[in-house]
Each structure stands twice: as structure tokens, then as C-alpha cells.
């Protein structure tokens, strides 16, 4: 059972990681097809999941997702129905970011820690991509058909796939470098 200091330490560390991720999410680089990538905005969530496990990682990522939803709430105004608004909130924000909390799932299952962290990042970023792909195909293309004349699922694949792949690669590279240079960052203090 955790003592009060350990619980407080975990809570403070997670709050700091949420804050760091939120600040990083505000700096986007324009990407192909109009998307944008951040530089490791999800990495703090990966670190929390790696250190404290998926249960706490999911909780932390959920809190982060609520903040992202609040920061992106303007996107909900484009919905033409209540169902569409709920789908945007759930799939583009709440579920899409909460799944990152599973990033530490391979920590004990894969012996090589570098493969484990990259596998966790790839798995959870793919789950996040699926959420964005669905809304891109089913919602955003219905609101604004793409200017390239592509079929909605193809455009959603290109739009969401290109920036999510870039995010996954950048986050994986930085995670491995941090794990090599500062392994203590991925362990309980």
C-alpha cells in the first residue's frame, strides 16, 4: 500500500507531466494536408504510464484529454447535430488522448526496454490515429469535403496518418534517447 508521501509525489509528478504535455501541444508545426505535429506532446503521458502503470497512465491521460478538449472546444461548434458534437468530443479528444495512457503496457512483457517503450508508443498512437481517422472520414469530410477530390476515407488516412506517423516517430526517437541518456526519468523517484 502506498503511503501518503508516495501518493502525493505521484500526483504532483503526473500534474507536472500533464502541464508539460499541454504546453508542448500548443506548439504545432504545419504538416501535409493541413495537419499539424507537436514535438513530443504525448511523451509526458508515455513516461507517466511507464513509471506508474497503465491504470494510473489512463487516468493521467484522461485528465490531459479533458484539457485538450477544453483547448479545442471551438471545433465542437462546427457540429451540425448533438450526435456529431458528442462524436467529436469523444473521438477527437477524450478517447483519442486517453488511449495514450496504455503506453506502458509492454514494460514488463518485452524484455528490451527500448522495444517496449517504442511498442507502447506505436500501439497507442495507432489507437489514437484510428479515433482521428473515424472522425475525419465520418464527420469532418461531411462538413468540409477535401479540396483534393479524394474519397473521404483516403483523405482521412492521408491527413491523419501523415501527422500521426510523424508524431509516433519523433516521440519514439526522443523516448529512446531519453531512456539511454536519462533512464532515471522512466523510473520512480
TORVO-314863 format. One record per residue: residue number from 1; x, y, z of N, C-alpha, C in turn. Coordinates in pm, 1 decimal. Layout:
// TORVO-314863
> resi, nu, nv, nw, cau, cav, caw, cu, cv, cw
> NUM, X, Y, Z, X, Y, Z, X, Y, Z
...
// end
This chain:
// TORVO-314863
> resi, nu, nv, nw, cau, cav, caw, cu, cv, cw
> 1, 84.0, -118.5, 0.0, 0.0, 0.0, 0.0, 88.9, 125.4, 0.0
> 2, 51.6, 221.2, -80.6, 128.9, 344.4, -89.2, 107.6, 432.0, 33.9
> 3, 215.5, 495.0, 77.0, 198.8, 590.9, 185.8, 159.0, 726.5, 127.5
> 4, 124.5, 817.8, 214.4, 75.4, 949.0, 171.8, 178.9, 1024.3, 88.0
> 5, 306.8, 1019.0, 125.9, 411.0, 1089.7, 50.5, 424.9, 1034.1, -90.3
> 6, 414.2, 902.6, -104.5, 425.5, 840.3, -236.4, 307.8, 879.9, -324.0
> 7, 187.5, 880.0, -267.7, 69.2, 920.9, -343.9, 79.6, 1066.8, -386.3
> 8, 124.1, 1150.6, -294.0, 139.2, 1293.4, -324.7, 244.3, 1312.9, -432.7
> 9, 354.4, 1241.7, -422.2, 461.4, 1251.0, -520.7, 411.3, 1208.7, -658.8
> 10, 336.0, 1100.7, -664.8, 280.9, 1051.9, -792.5, 185.0, 1154.5, -851.4
> 11, 101.5, 1211.9, -767.9, 4.3, 1310.7, -813.5, 72.9, 1437.2, -865.8
> 12, 172.5, 1484.7, -791.7, 245.6, 1605.0, -833.4, 321.6, 1579.1, -963.6
> 13, 390.1, 1465.8, -972.0, 464.3, 1431.9, -1093.5, 370.0, 1424.8, -1213.3
> 14, 256.7, 1360.4, -1195.3, 159.4, 1347.8, -1304.6, 104.5, 1483.6, -1345.7
> 15, 77.8, 1569.1, -1249.2, 29.0, 1704.4, -1280.7, 132.6, 1782.3, -1360.8
> 16, 257.6, 1768.1, -1322.7, 365.4, 1835.8, -1396.2, 373.9, 1781.4, -1538.9
> 17, 363.6, 1650.5, -1554.2, 369.5, 1590.3, -1687.5, 250.2, 1633.6, -1772.8
> 18, 132.6, 1645.1, -1712.2, 15.8, 1694.6, -1785.4, 40.6, 1838.3, -1830.9
> 19, 96.1, 1920.2, -1742.3, 125.3, 2059.8, -1776.6, 228.2, 2068.6, -1889.2
> 20, 334.1, 1989.8, -1880.3, 437.7, 1990.2, -1985.1, 377.1, 1946.9, -2118.5
> 21, 299.6, 1839.1, -2117.5, 235.4, 1792.4, -2240.2, 140.3, 1894.7, -2298.5
> 22, 66.1, 1962.3, -2212.5, -28.2, 2064.7, -2258.2, 45.1, 2181.9, -2322.8
> 23, 151.8, 2227.1, -2260.0, 230.8, 2336.3, -2317.8, 290.6, 2293.0, -2452.1
> 24, 347.0, 2172.9, -2457.8, 404.1, 2123.5, -2583.5, 298.4, 2112.5, -2693.2
> 25, 175.1, 2079.5, -2654.7, 68.1, 2064.6, -2754.3, 28.6, 2197.8, -2818.3
> 26, 65.8, 2306.7, -2755.9, 31.6, 2438.7, -2809.7, 123.5, 2481.5, -2924.4
> 27, 238.8, 2416.4, -2935.2, 334.9, 2449.4, -3040.2, 326.8, 2344.0, -3149.7
> 28, 264.8, 2382.1, -3260.5, 244.9, 2288.9, -3370.8, 320.7, 2334.1, -3494.1
> 29, 369.2, 2236.9, -3566.2, 435.0, 2260.6, -3694.3, 336.3, 2219.8, -3802.6
> 30, 307.9, 2309.5, -3896.4, 216.0, 2276.3, -4005.4, 268.8, 2155.9, -4081.3
> 31, 176.7, 2069.0, -4119.2, 213.0, 1943.6, -4182.4, 131.5, 1925.3, -4309.2
> 32, 164.1, 1823.7, -4383.0, 97.2, 1794.3, -4509.0, -54.5, 1785.4, -4490.8
> 33, -127.0, 1820.5, -4592.1, -273.2, 1813.0, -4596.3, -339.8, 1901.8, -4491.2
> 34, -267.8, 1992.4, -4430.0, -327.4, 2083.3, -4333.1, -319.5, 2037.4, -4188.6
> 35, -262.8, 1925.3, -4164.2, -248.4, 1878.7, -4025.8, -134.0, 1949.9, -3956.5
> 36, -110.7, 1914.5, -3833.0, -1.0, 1973.4, -3758.2, 57.9, 1871.5, -3662.8
> 37, 188.4, 1880.6, -3641.6, 253.4, 1790.3, -3546.3, 309.4, 1871.4, -3430.0
> 38, 310.4, 1808.5, -3316.4, 373.8, 1867.6, -3199.7, 504.0, 1791.7, -3175.7
> 39, 590.8, 1851.3, -3101.7, 716.7, 1784.2, -3071.1, 704.5, 1721.5, -2932.3
> 40, 665.6, 1597.5, -2932.2, 662.1, 1514.4, -2811.1, 558.6, 1557.4, -2706.6
> 41, 445.8, 1610.6, -2749.4, 342.6, 1648.6, -2652.9, 287.8, 1527.3, -2577.6
> 42, 294.2, 1409.7, -2638.5, 242.2, 1288.5, -2573.9, 346.8, 1217.7, -2487.4
> 43, 473.4, 1253.4, -2504.5, 579.2, 1184.9, -2429.9, 561.6, 1192.2, -2278.3
> 44, 520.2, 1304.5, -2221.1, 498.1, 1306.0, -2076.0, 394.8, 1202.0, -2030.8
> 45, 292.5, 1177.4, -2112.5, 192.4, 1075.6, -2078.8, 252.8, 936.3, -2087.9
> 46, 338.6, 915.8, -2186.2, 408.3, 787.7, -2200.5, 493.5, 761.5, -2076.6
> 47, 564.8, 863.1, -2031.3, 651.2, 849.5, -1913.4, 568.7, 813.6, -1789.4
> 48, 456.1, 880.6, -1770.2, 370.7, 850.5, -1654.1, 322.1, 706.5, -1659.3
> 49, 277.0, 662.1, -1776.4, 229.6, 524.7, -1790.8, 341.8, 424.8, -1767.0
> 50, 459.4, 457.1, -1813.0, 575.9, 370.4, -1797.0, 613.3, 358.1, -1649.2
> 51, 611.7, 469.2, -1578.2, 652.9, 469.0, -1437.4, 546.4, 408.3, -1346.3
> 52, 422.3, 452.8, -1361.6, 317.1, 417.3, -1266.1, 219.8, 312.0, -1315.5
> 53, 236.9, 263.4, -1436.1, 149.7, 159.6, -1488.4, 32.3, 214.8, -1567.7
> 54, -34.9, 124.4, -1634.9, -140.1, 168.0, -1726.5, -263.0, 223.9, -1654.9
> 55, -297.3, 170.4, -1540.4, -415.6, 221.3, -1470.2, -398.9, 370.4, -1438.1
> 56, -285.4, 405.8, -1379.1, -259.7, 546.7, -1348.4, -233.2, 624.7, -1477.4
> 57, -169.0, 560.9, -1573.5, -143.2, 625.3, -1702.1, -272.1, 663.4, -1772.9
> 58, -371.1, 575.3, -1767.8, -500.5, 603.9, -1829.8, -568.4, 720.9, -1759.4
> 59, -564.4, 721.7, -1626.8, -623.9, 832.9, -1551.7, -555.8, 964.9, -1589.1
> 60, -424.1, 965.7, -1590.8, -348.9, 1086.3, -1625.0, -379.3, 1131.1, -1767.6
> 61, -382.6, 1036.9, -1859.7, -412.8, 1070.3, -1999.4, -556.4, 1120.9, -2013.4
> 62, -647.2, 1067.4, -1933.2, -785.3, 1117.3, -1935.5, -790.4, 1264.3, -1893.4
> 63, -720.1, 1299.0, -1786.5, -716.4, 1438.7, -1742.0, -659.0, 1525.8, -1853.9
> 64, -552.1, 1478.6, -1916.2, -492.9, 1550.8, -2028.6, -595.6, 1567.6, -2141.1
> 65, -672.8, 1462.5, -2167.6, -771.4, 1467.6, -2276.2, -878.8, 1572.7, -2250.2
> 66, -918.1, 1585.7, -2124.8, -1017.8, 1687.8, -2089.6, -961.0, 1827.6, -2115.4
> 67, -834.8, 1847.4, -2078.0, -770.5, 1977.0, -2105.9, -762.3, 2003.3, -2255.8
> 68, -726.1, 1901.0, -2333.3, -719.1, 1917.3, -2478.9, -856.1, 1950.9, -2536.6
> 69, -959.9, 1887.1, -2482.1, -1096.2, 1915.4, -2527.2, -1133.2, 2060.5, -2497.9
> 70, -1098.8, 2106.9, -2379.8, -1128.1, 2245.8, -2345.1, -1052.1, 2343.2, -2435.2
> 71, -927.6, 2310.2, -2464.7, -847.5, 2397.0, -2552.2, -898.8, 2394.3, -2696.7
> 72, -958.3, 2283.4, -2736.7, -1007.1, 2270.7, -2874.4, -1158.4, 2277.8, -2885.7
> 73, -1223.6, 2330.0, -2783.2, -1370.3, 2330.1, -2779.0, -1432.0, 2403.0, -2897.9
> 74, -1361.0, 2496.0, -2957.9, -1413.1, 2566.5, -3075.5, -1448.9, 2469.7, -3188.2
> 75, -1378.4, 2356.2, -3195.8, -1406.8, 2259.2, -3301.7, -1546.1, 2198.4, -3289.9
> 76, -1599.5, 2193.7, -3169.4, -1731.3, 2134.1, -3148.0, -1841.4, 2221.3, -3209.7
> 77, -1817.8, 2349.7, -3221.8, -1919.6, 2439.6, -3277.1, -1955.0, 2407.0, -3421.8
> 78, -1866.6, 2335.8, -3490.4, -1892.9, 2302.2, -3629.6, -1989.6, 2185.1, -3644.7
> 79, -2015.6, 2114.3, -3537.8, -2107.8, 2001.1, -3543.5, -2246.5, 2048.4, -3582.8
> 80, -2313.1, 1971.4, -3665.2, -2447.6, 2008.3, -3710.2, -2556.5, 1933.3, -3633.6
> 81, -2515.3, 1849.1, -3539.1, -2612.0, 1777.8, -3455.4, -2546.4, 1745.8, -3321.0
> 82, -2628.8, 1712.2, -3223.9, -2577.0, 1675.1, -3091.9, -2491.4, 1548.8, -3101.2
> 83, -2533.8, 1454.4, -3183.2, -2457.0, 1330.5, -3200.7, -2318.8, 1356.6, -3258.5
> 84, -2313.7, 1447.4, -3353.9, -2186.4, 1483.4, -3414.4, -2096.6, 1552.1, -3311.8
> 85, -2154.2, 1638.8, -3229.6, -2076.9, 1707.8, -3125.3, -2019.8, 1606.8, -3025.2
> 86, -2100.3, 1510.7, -2985.0, -2054.1, 1406.7, -2891.5, -1943.0, 1323.8, -2955.0
> 87, -1958.8, 1290.0, -3082.8, -1855.7, 1212.1, -3152.5, -1724.5, 1288.6, -3159.6
> 88, -1729.6, 1418.1, -3186.7, -1607.7, 1499.1, -3191.6, -1541.1, 1500.8, -3054.3
> 89, -1621.0, 1526.6, -2950.3, -1564.9, 1532.3, -2814.9, -1502.2, 1398.5, -2776.3
> 90, -1572.9, 1289.3, -2801.9, -1521.7, 1158.1, -2761.5, -1405.9, 1110.8, -2847.5
> 91, -1423.5, 1113.8, -2979.4, -1322.4, 1054.0, -3067.0, -1203.4, 1144.2, -3096.1
> 92, -1224.8, 1274.3, -3104.9, -1111.9, 1362.9, -3133.5, -1037.9, 1405.8, -3007.4
> 93, -1099.4, 1387.7, -2892.2, -1035.5, 1433.5, -2768.5, -1029.1, 1324.5, -2661.0
> 94, -1141.1, 1291.6, -2601.6, -1140.1, 1207.4, -2481.6, -1077.9, 1070.2, -2507.6
> 95, -1131.2, 995.8, -2600.9, -1076.3, 861.2, -2627.0, -939.0, 870.7, -2692.9
> 96, -926.0, 961.6, -2790.7, -800.3, 973.2, -2866.2, -679.3, 997.8, -2776.6
> 97, -695.6, 1080.7, -2675.5, -582.0, 1110.1, -2587.7, -574.0, 1014.4, -2469.0
> 98, -686.6, 964.3, -2422.9, -685.1, 872.1, -2309.3, -612.1, 742.6, -2343.2
> 99, -621.7, 695.7, -2468.1, -555.4, 570.2, -2504.4, -403.8, 577.4, -2486.9
> 100, -346.4, 697.1, -2486.6, -201.5, 711.1, -2467.9, -162.0, 657.7, -2330.1
> 101, -255.1, 654.1, -2236.8, -228.2, 600.6, -2103.9, -189.5, 453.8, -2102.7
> 102, -214.2, 383.0, -2211.2, -174.5, 242.6, -2223.0, -28.6, 226.1, -2267.0
> 103, 44.0, 334.0, -2285.2, 178.9, 328.6, -2342.3, 277.2, 241.9, -2264.0
> 104, 256.0, 224.0, -2135.8, 346.2, 141.4, -2055.2, 309.3, -5.6, -2052.1
> 105, 216.2, -45.0, -2136.2, 162.3, -181.1, -2131.7, 267.5, -289.9, -2159.0
> 106, 370.0, -258.9, -2233.8, 471.6, -359.7, -2268.3, 592.5, -357.4, -2175.3
> 107, 591.0, -272.3, -2076.4, 707.2, -255.8, -1988.0, 755.2, -388.2, -1929.2
> 108, 662.5, -470.8, -1883.4, 700.5, -598.5, -1822.8, 688.8, -715.4, -1919.2
> 109, 629.7, -693.3, -2035.9, 610.1, -802.1, -2131.2, 721.3, -816.5, -2233.6
> 110, 791.5, -708.7, -2260.5, 901.6, -711.6, -2357.4, 1029.5, -681.7, -2280.4
> 111, 1124.3, -774.4, -2287.5, 1246.7, -762.1, -2207.2, 1331.5, -640.3, -2244.8
> 112, 1344.7, -613.6, -2372.9, 1423.8, -499.5, -2417.1, 1342.8, -371.7, -2393.2
> 113, 1391.1, -286.6, -2303.4, 1314.5, -167.0, -2264.1, 1295.5, -69.6, -2379.7
> 114, 1388.4, -65.9, -2473.2, 1374.4, 23.7, -2587.7, 1261.0, -23.2, -2679.0
> 115, 1256.6, -154.0, -2705.4, 1147.0, -209.6, -2784.7, 1014.7, -192.8, -2711.7
> 116, 1018.2, -208.6, -2580.8, 896.0, -197.4, -2501.2, 838.0, -56.9, -2509.4
> 117, 921.0, 44.5, -2493.1, 869.5, 181.7, -2496.6, 824.1, 219.0, -2637.3
> 118, 897.7, 179.2, -2739.4, 857.8, 208.9, -2877.7, 730.3, 132.6, -2913.5
> 119, 718.7, 9.3, -2869.7, 596.6, -68.2, -2896.0, 475.1, -3.3, -2830.0
> 120, 493.3, 44.2, -2707.4, 384.1, 113.2, -2638.4, 343.1, 240.2, -2710.4
> 121, 441.6, 314.9, -2756.4, 413.0, 438.4, -2830.1, 341.1, 405.5, -2960.7
> 122, 392.8, 309.5, -3035.8, 331.9, 274.5, -3164.8, 189.6, 222.0, -3148.5
> 123, 168.7, 137.8, -3050.1, 34.8, 82.1, -3026.5, -65.3, 190.4, -2990.2
> 124, -28.2, 276.4, -2896.3, -123.4, 377.9, -2850.4, -142.3, 489.3, -2953.1
> 125, -37.7, 524.2, -3024.2, -53.1, 626.4, -3127.1, -138.9, 572.9, -3242.1
> 126, -128.9, 442.7, -3269.9, -215.1, 383.1, -3371.9, -361.3, 388.1, -3327.5
> 127, -386.3, 360.0, -3200.3, -523.1, 369.0, -3147.4, -574.3, 512.4, -3157.3
> 128, -487.9, 607.2, -3126.1, -526.6, 748.5, -3139.1, -556.0, 782.0, -3285.8
> 129, -471.5, 733.0, -3375.0, -493.2, 754.6, -3518.4, -630.3, 702.6, -3561.5
> 130, -668.9, 584.8, -3514.7, -798.4, 526.5, -3551.7, -912.6, 621.0, -3511.7
> 131, -903.3, 678.1, -3392.4, -1005.9, 773.8, -3347.8, -1014.8, 892.2, -3443.4
> 132, -900.8, 951.9, -3476.0, -899.7, 1067.6, -3565.6, -941.1, 1029.7, -3707.8
> 133, -901.4, 910.1, -3750.3, -938.5, 861.9, -3883.7, -1090.7, 853.5, -3897.2
> 134, -1155.4, 799.2, -3794.4, -1301.3, 784.6, -3799.1, -1370.3, 920.5, -3807.8
> 135, -1328.6, 1015.3, -3724.2, -1393.6, 1146.9, -3730.0, -1359.7, 1219.9, -3859.6
> 136, -1238.1, 1201.4, -3907.8, -1201.4, 1263.6, -4035.5, -1287.5, 1212.6, -4148.9
> 137, -1312.7, 1084.4, -4148.6, -1391.1, 1021.3, -4254.1, -1540.3, 1051.1, -4239.0
> 138, -1591.6, 1028.2, -4119.3, -1736.0, 1032.9, -4099.0, -1789.9, 1173.5, -4067.2
> 139, -1708.0, 1258.8, -4007.8, -1759.2, 1389.1, -3964.4, -1698.5, 1503.8, -4043.0
> 140, -1565.7, 1517.4, -4034.4, -1503.8, 1636.7, -4093.4, -1519.4, 1642.7, -4244.2
> 141, -1512.2, 1529.3, -4312.8, -1529.3, 1533.8, -4457.8, -1673.7, 1568.1, -4494.2
> 142, -1768.7, 1529.3, -4410.1, -1908.5, 1565.7, -4435.1, -1928.1, 1716.9, -4419.5
> 143, -1854.8, 1776.9, -4326.8, -1865.7, 1920.9, -4304.6, -1789.7, 2000.7, -4410.8
> 144, -1669.8, 1955.7, -4440.8, -1584.6, 2023.1, -4540.1, -1518.4, 1919.4, -4629.8
> 145, -1579.9, 1887.1, -4742.3, -1514.8, 1792.1, -4833.5, -1376.4, 1844.4, -4872.1
> 146, -1281.3, 1754.0, -4881.7, -1143.1, 1795.0, -4906.8, -1127.6, 1853.5, -5046.8
> 147, -1033.2, 1943.3, -5055.0, -1009.7, 2015.3, -5180.4, -935.2, 1933.0, -5284.8
> 148, -890.4, 1814.0, -5247.8, -814.4, 1730.7, -5341.5, -904.2, 1635.4, -5420.1
> 149, -1032.8, 1630.9, -5384.5, -1126.2, 1542.8, -5453.6, -1108.4, 1395.7, -5417.0
> 150, -1036.8, 1368.8, -5308.2, -1015.2, 1230.4, -5264.8, -1140.4, 1177.0, -5195.4
> 151, -1156.5, 1046.9, -5201.0, -1263.5, 983.2, -5124.3, -1236.4, 1010.2, -4975.9
> 152, -1342.6, 1027.4, -4898.1, -1329.2, 1064.6, -4756.8, -1235.0, 973.3, -4677.7
> 153, -1244.9, 839.1, -4689.7, -1152.7, 756.8, -4610.5, -1007.2, 770.1, -4654.7
> 154, -985.2, 790.9, -4783.3, -848.1, 806.6, -4833.4, -788.7, 937.3, -4781.6
> 155, -867.6, 1044.6, -4788.4, -818.8, 1172.6, -4739.0, -793.2, 1166.8, -4588.4
> 156, -883.5, 1105.4, -4513.6, -865.3, 1094.0, -4369.1, -740.2, 1013.0, -4336.8
> 157, -716.4, 908.0, -4414.3, -595.3, 827.4, -4396.3, -471.0, 912.1, -4421.0
> 158, -470.1, 988.0, -4529.3, -354.8, 1073.0, -4561.3, -337.2, 1184.0, -4458.8
> 159, -445.2, 1253.2, -4428.0, -439.2, 1367.2, -4335.4, -395.4, 1321.1, -4196.6
> 160, -469.9, 1229.0, -4138.6, -441.6, 1185.2, -4001.6, -321.0, 1092.1, -3994.7
> 161, -305.2, 1009.2, -4095.3, -192.1, 916.0, -4095.3, -58.4, 985.9, -4105.8
> 162, -52.4, 1092.2, -4185.5, 76.8, 1158.9, -4204.2, 125.1, 1226.2, -4075.6
> 163, 38.6, 1297.5, -4005.9, 87.5, 1365.1, -3885.6, 100.5, 1268.5, -3768.4
> 164, 15.2, 1166.3, -3761.6, 28.3, 1070.5, -3650.9, 154.4, 985.2, -3667.0
> 165, 188.7, 950.5, -3789.4, 312.4, 875.6, -3812.5, 432.9, 960.6, -3773.4
> 166, 432.7, 1087.1, -3813.3, 542.4, 1177.3, -3776.6, 552.2, 1191.8, -3624.8
> 167, 437.6, 1208.2, -3557.6, 436.9, 1219.7, -3410.6, 492.0, 1093.3, -3346.5
> 168, 450.9, 977.1, -3397.4, 496.5, 849.6, -3340.8, 647.5, 833.5, -3356.8
> 169, 699.2, 867.5, -3474.2, 843.3, 853.9, -3498.7, 921.8, 949.5, -3408.5
> 170, 881.2, 1074.7, -3404.8, 952.0, 1173.8, -3322.2, 946.7, 1134.5, -3175.0
> 171, 829.5, 1097.9, -3126.9, 814.8, 1059.6, -2986.0, 895.8, 935.0, -2954.3
> 172, 897.6, 837.3, -3044.3, 975.2, 714.6, -3022.2, 1124.8, 743.9, -3016.2
> 173, 1172.5, 824.5, -3108.4, 1315.8, 857.7, -3111.1, 1355.9, 930.4, -2983.0
> 174, 1278.1, 1029.8, -2943.4, 1311.0, 1105.9, -2822.9, 1299.5, 1016.4, -2698.5
> 175, 1199.5, 930.1, -2693.9, 1184.4, 839.1, -2579.4, 1305.5, 747.1, -2566.4
> 176, 1351.0, 690.9, -2677.3, 1468.4, 602.5, -2673.8, 1592.3, 679.9, -2631.2
> 177, 1610.1, 799.2, -2685.8, 1726.2, 880.2, -2646.6, 1722.4, 914.3, -2497.9
> 178, 1604.8, 950.8, -2447.8, 1591.8, 979.9, -2304.6, 1615.7, 855.2, -2219.6
> 179, 1565.4, 743.4, -2266.0, 1583.7, 618.1, -2192.8, 1731.6, 580.1, -2186.4
> 180, 1806.4, 611.9, -2292.1, 1951.2, 584.6, -2292.8, 2027.6, 684.1, -2206.7
> 181, 1995.6, 812.8, -2220.6, 2073.1, 917.2, -2153.1, 2025.0, 947.1, -2011.7
> 182, 1895.3, 936.2, -1987.7, 1836.5, 967.5, -1857.4, 1738.7, 858.3, -1815.8
> 183, 1787.5, 736.5, -1794.3, 1696.1, 626.7, -1760.4, 1617.5, 650.2, -1632.7
> 184, 1670.0, 734.6, -1544.7, 1600.4, 764.6, -1419.1, 1467.5, 835.7, -1442.8
> 185, 1453.5, 900.7, -1557.9, 1328.2, 967.1, -1591.1, 1214.8, 865.9, -1604.8
> 186, 1248.7, 743.3, -1641.8, 1148.8, 638.0, -1661.9, 1134.2, 546.5, -1540.6
> 187, 1176.9, 592.3, -1424.9, 1163.9, 510.8, -1303.1, 1111.4, 596.8, -1189.9
> 188, 1054.5, 530.1, -1090.3, 1001.5, 600.9, -974.3, 1115.3, 664.0, -897.0
> 189, 1092.1, 785.8, -852.9, 1195.3, 856.4, -775.5, 1193.1, 813.7, -630.6
// end
